[in-house]
Amino acid sequence: MCLGIPAQIVALHPDNLATVSVNGVQRDISVELIAADAPVVTGEWVLVHVGFALARIDEAEATATLDQIKKLGQNWTDEWDAFVETDIR
């Protein structure tokens, strides 16, 4: 199973890269897939999968999604481990 993890953008970098935070863990990801629609901004929430922001989401959806996926047990643990280990820089 593949999961997208809600993350909040905390910094923007050149070349469509951004630093996001999930539960206090920060990672650099690509925002190229969503930046074509409109520029991303600090504080915005995105859905992240394997180092790429796939969609913009609001804070309520991010909170609800994080709460639900944490209930998935091992699938959440696997996705979280992949997120922590992935850094595209």
C-alpha positions as CSV (number, residue, x, y, z in Angstrom):
1,M,0.0,0.0,0.0
2,C,1.3,3.5,-0.8
3,L,0.3,6.4,1.4
4,G,0.6,10.1,1.0
5,I,1.6,12.0,4.1
6,P,0.3,15.5,4.9
7,A,3.1,17.9,5.5
8,Q,3.4,21.6,6.0
9,I,5.8,23.7,3.9
10,V,8.3,25.5,6.2
11,A,10.8,26.9,3.7
12,L,11.1,27.4,0.0
13,H,14.3,26.8,-2.1
14,P,15.3,27.2,-5.7
15,D,14.5,24.7,-8.3
16,N,11.0,23.9,-7.0
17,L,12.3,22.4,-3.7
18,A,10.8,23.0,-0.3
19,T,11.4,21.9,3.2
20,V,8.3,20.3,4.8
21,S,7.6,19.3,8.4
22,V,5.6,16.3,9.6
23,N,5.4,15.7,13.3
24,G,8.6,17.8,13.8
25,V,10.6,15.8,11.2
26,Q,11.8,18.0,8.3
27,R,12.6,16.9,4.8
28,D,13.3,18.5,1.5
29,I,10.9,17.6,-1.2
30,S,10.1,18.5,-4.8
31,V,7.0,20.8,-5.3
32,E,7.5,20.8,-9.1
33,L,4.3,18.7,-9.7
34,I,2.0,21.3,-8.0
35,A,4.0,24.5,-8.6
36,A,2.9,24.6,-12.2
37,D,-0.7,25.3,-11.1
38,A,0.3,28.2,-8.7
39,P,3.3,29.1,-6.6
40,V,3.6,27.2,-3.3
41,V,3.9,29.3,-0.2
42,T,5.3,28.8,3.3
43,G,2.6,27.5,5.7
44,E,0.7,25.6,3.0
45,W,-0.1,22.0,3.5
46,V,0.7,19.4,0.8
47,L,0.3,15.6,0.4
48,V,3.8,14.1,0.0
49,H,4.7,10.7,-1.5
50,V,8.3,9.5,-2.1
51,G,9.7,13.0,-1.9
52,F,7.2,14.8,-4.1
53,A,4.2,17.0,-3.2
54,L,1.3,15.5,-5.1
55,A,-1.5,17.9,-4.1
56,R,-2.4,20.9,-2.0
57,I,-4.6,20.2,1.0
58,D,-6.0,22.4,3.8
59,E,-5.0,22.1,7.5
60,A,-8.3,20.4,8.5
61,E,-7.8,17.7,5.9
62,A,-4.1,17.3,6.8
63,T,-5.0,16.9,10.5
64,A,-7.8,14.4,9.8
65,T,-5.6,12.4,7.4
66,L,-2.7,12.2,9.8
67,D,-5.0,11.0,12.5
68,Q,-6.5,8.3,10.3
69,I,-3.3,7.0,8.8
70,K,-1.7,6.7,12.2
71,K,-4.5,4.2,12.9
72,L,-3.2,1.9,10.1
73,G,-0.5,0.4,12.3
74,Q,2.3,-1.2,10.3
75,N,1.4,0.5,7.0
76,W,1.8,3.9,8.8
77,T,5.1,2.8,10.3
78,D,6.4,1.7,6.9
79,E,5.4,4.9,5.2
80,W,6.8,7.0,8.1
81,D,10.1,5.2,7.9
82,A,10.3,5.8,4.1
83,F,9.5,9.5,4.7
84,V,12.2,9.9,7.4
85,E,14.8,8.2,5.1
86,T,13.9,10.1,1.9
87,D,15.7,13.3,1.2
88,I,16.0,14.3,-2.4
89,R,18.9,16.7,-2.0
